[in-house]
Every structure is written in structure tokens, then in C-alpha cells.
Amino acid sequence: MLVAVDEAHNYLASASSLREEYILRRARVAVKQGRKYKLGLCLITQNPDDVDDDVIKQINTNIFLGLKAEVVDDVPSIPSEFKKDLPNFGKGQAVVKAPDVEAVEVKGLPYCVTRHGN
């Protein structure tokens, strides 16, 4: 099962209420133990620095799309060799960082490969 959380910073950031603290505590347990239950987690956020540190530490594969320069400086998991270029990425460009794999830049195709229409 793959769980995708869009705007993850809205759900997995610092808790400001008892309810949010409960959700964050349960999320920390899920991300720490999820792999053994074949649970995949995809966090989507414009600023990874806003997501709880304990949750971020459990994320193995990172895909970085274009980010603002001030955001790039605050995210320690961005590979240093891409920090300068990341704010200038265009559509279809990303950096993929995974365990035991050298970080790589991915560029999209110059044409669409999906048929849109009837």
C-alpha cells in the first residue's frame, strides 16, 4: 500500500494542539514501522524543512523538484552538488536521492508520451 500525503507540512509539522500531537505521534510510529508491513509513504510538500524531523529521517528516497533558493539552503538532505542548480530547474527536471545510490538529475522528455483524448 502506498499512502500519499499532499501538502504534508499541514499534517506532519510541529503540533499546536492535543489532536495534532496525537496525529503526529501516530504518524511517527507508522513511518518507523511501515516498511515491515509493506507500507510506502509519499510526502509531498513545497518545503521539506516544515515536516517533522522524526518523520523526514525515515524517508529513504527523496525527489526534489524546483525549489526556491531560500528553501534549498534550509534542507540538509538535498545533495550539495545540486543546491546551486535546483532553484533553476524547469518542468520535468528533478534530483533523485536514494540510499546507496549516487544522486542523479532526471530530465523529462521533450514530448508527451501519454495520449490525452478519446
CORMO-V324975 format. One record per backbone hydrogen bond with DSSP energy under -0.5 kcal/mol. CO is the residue of the C=O (numbers start at 1). NH is the residue of the N-H. Records with the same first field share a line. If there is no record, write none. Layout:
CO: NH ; NH
This chain:
1: 3 ; 40
2: 4
3: 42
4: 6
5: 8 ; 44
7: 10
8: 11 ; 12
12: 52
17: 21
18: 22
19: 23
20: 24
21: 25
22: 26
23: 27
24: 28
25: 29
26: 30
27: 31
28: 32
29: 33
30: 34
33: 36 ; 37
34: 37 ; 39
35: 38
38: 40
40: 3
41: 43
42: 5
43: 45
44: 7 ; 8
47: 50
48: 51
52: 56
53: 57
55: 58
56: 59
58: 60
62: 64 ; 97
63: 65
64: 95
68: 71 ; 72
69: 73
70: 74
71: 74 ; 75
72: 75
74: 76
75: 78
79: 82 ; 83
80: 83
82: 86
83: 87
85: 88
86: 89
90: 93
94: 106
95: 64 ; 97
96: 104
97: 62
98: 101
101: 98
104: 96
106: 94
115: 117
